[in-house]
């Protein structure tokens, strides 16, 4: 028993890279038992990212694959495919990020699997919804960032389209897939019926972007240009201090006036450009210039102390590496020091969400490729001799 | 009956702006009945974003608040607070993004609410986990982008920290909150017990960023610098063509060699710098320069046709406005033309995830402030005279 809200849920995970693995890691973090099915070469994320102590165990792979066990099956061989189907027949959830046509050819679509397991929930993560013309096309995260308007938000802000330097559309879609599986598990408790879920990356991200930025174009005909102008300013960024950066957000009148006092320019409180939220929005460029000029005069630490005393919303800026030493993250035990059985001492992040009703207790280390092949086959009812034969033939590894 | 996996789930929503409303919209989209409880002034998102046809009904508010009904209660008045507690006593889920101390003072924390409703799931969305030193501080999305390393990814990529031009940390945390509620609902079906969930924005986003970018610093001591270098290049962006932009991703050897053929430089296939994925990574700057020079020679449409024929992953770049005309989104019915009862014709996005087991059927339009105050109070058992008295006193509106 794992603890956690998804205790007792068995997940067969036929996914690679990020979009699927963050979905199934989330399920595992919350108590599900996750079996990661890998092709003989293994999930490409094992190799893609730099930084590892042994082959096929990159840091990025480790971070996206804790709380899973690994079985290697060659599903191009009949016996490997049969083993996968036997695993799925005993599972609650099957997650794939394989193209639907290939899945159907292998008999791994929901319609083919449901007769043996009517309670099965299949979650198919796809690049594009199967009813549109892009269906079946390959997609990488930047392709979806390019199509879905993520890069477009930067063009509006700075004049040049850019990608967010994360595989953000994979990551968000994977979180939505885990969310959808939770909803389906809830319904299954009441109806006893499994089902098929389709989670398309493009549509998911187009919904994400347009919920934020459809704006006045929500109306037909539009009431003005699309986009939330507050977010599309070229100046929407941490601002330089004398020794680093700071983020401030003096929004309402109290905060704005406290800010003017704190920077020693109380006369601005009487300036009609800055008297109300609306006038500050109309004179956003001037308001911004005042911030830039003032903040450059002191260090980040000095400003943080001054703004804390004045109750002006302000925060330090953390580089990626600064997160390792952030004092709040230290307080909440965000960084856990794990001893990985083969990779040595690693940093693991705590599950950020807490459930008062009980959390997963034991954390499984990210698995070496095929580390649990024998054990999982045995649990599925394969006899020792059958397992040896599969290992000999390469149907398992 | 709404249809959808969360049919029959009743949600009381005491949230504003984005982080809470996207959580409860997600629950509503999937079939939950959501009651949005607003203070007399209403959710500030009604006013914040530009573009509306009538006051307090901005496009952005409409997009984040479909499938909800609105009741106005002044919970600073005893009768308003009592009405909220009566609603929560009859609900499955209570979602708040109020600071925990204020919630407890009003008796709206889980411990105070559970005696009247032991099956209640309370999801408290907070800026910072309650056990750390930043607990209780106010946070706006840019504060979390600044602290959590989101802005830090841009410093690594371009030398300058930036925010993603969306309220991305609100948006993602809200999706994670909805996910967590689904998991808790599943467990409650089995145990009968409610619970309290805490979803902190900072920790959620620090986990998001470091899962991607801890990299070689996953190991202690680190095996190299943090960060996934593939994503942190200044050139990680859509590339200019002769008339716009295009995104290409020739990753494996077949794709890379097909790309060299397609641009009329087949000799590069024999160039040792580009012979393998590893050598192309080592010579990423050169590989990039070749792409930039080639792509500028033709139009986006020409390149898309050429790369489609050569099976090189490539995609158009969509500005925010281009999404309105994207052909795939048209095929899948992404844009729905709704007639809002008071705001006229609007564009609504379809729920991107599909559940074969049944979807929500009727879509509720985003509510006017307090549109359902009388109806919801009546459903909660208030007599007509009591309702009139509350409206007179301003406890309801």
Interface residues (C-beta under 8 A of the other chain):
Chain A: X5 X6 X7 X8 X18 X22 X26 X30 X48 X49 X50 X51 X52 X53 X58 X59 X60 X62 X63 X64 X110 X128 X129 X131 X132 X133 X134 X138 X139 X140 X142 X143 X145 X146 X147 X148 X149 X151 X152 X153 X154 X155 X156 X157 X160 X161 X162 X163 X164 X165 X166 X167 X171 X172 X175 X176 X177 X178 X179 X180 X182 X183 X184 X185 X186 X187 X189 X190 X191 X193 X194 X195 X196 X197 X198 X199 X200 X202 X203 X204 X206 X207 X208 X209 X210 X211 X212 X213 X214 X215 X216 X217 X218 X219 X220 X222 X223 X224 X226 X227 X228 X229 X230 X231 X232 X236 X237 X238 X245 X246 X247 X249 X251 X313 X314 X315 X316 X317 X318 X319 X320 X321 X322 X323 X324 X326 X327 X328 X329 X330 X331 X332 X333 X334 X337 X343 X344 X345 X346 X347 X349 X350 X351 X352 X353 X354 X355 X356 X357
Chain B: X5 X6 X7 X8 X18 X22 X26 X30 X48 X49 X50 X51 X52 X53 X58 X59 X60 X62 X63 X64 X110 X128 X129 X131 X132 X133 X134 X138 X139 X140 X142 X143 X145 X146 X147 X148 X149 X151 X152 X153 X154 X155 X156 X157 X160 X161 X162 X163 X164 X165 X166 X167 X171 X172 X175 X176 X178 X179 X180 X182 X183 X184 X185 X186 X187 X189 X190 X191 X193 X194 X195 X196 X197 X198 X199 X200 X202 X203 X204 X206 X207 X208 X209 X210 X211 X212 X213 X214 X215 X216 X217 X218 X219 X220 X222 X223 X224 X226 X227 X228 X229 X230 X231 X232 X236 X237 X238 X245 X246 X247 X249 X251 X313 X314 X315 X316 X317 X318 X319 X320 X321 X322 X323 X324 X326 X327 X328 X329 X330 X331 X332 X333 X334 X337 X343 X344 X345 X346 X347 X349 X350 X351 X352 X353 X354 X355 X356 X357
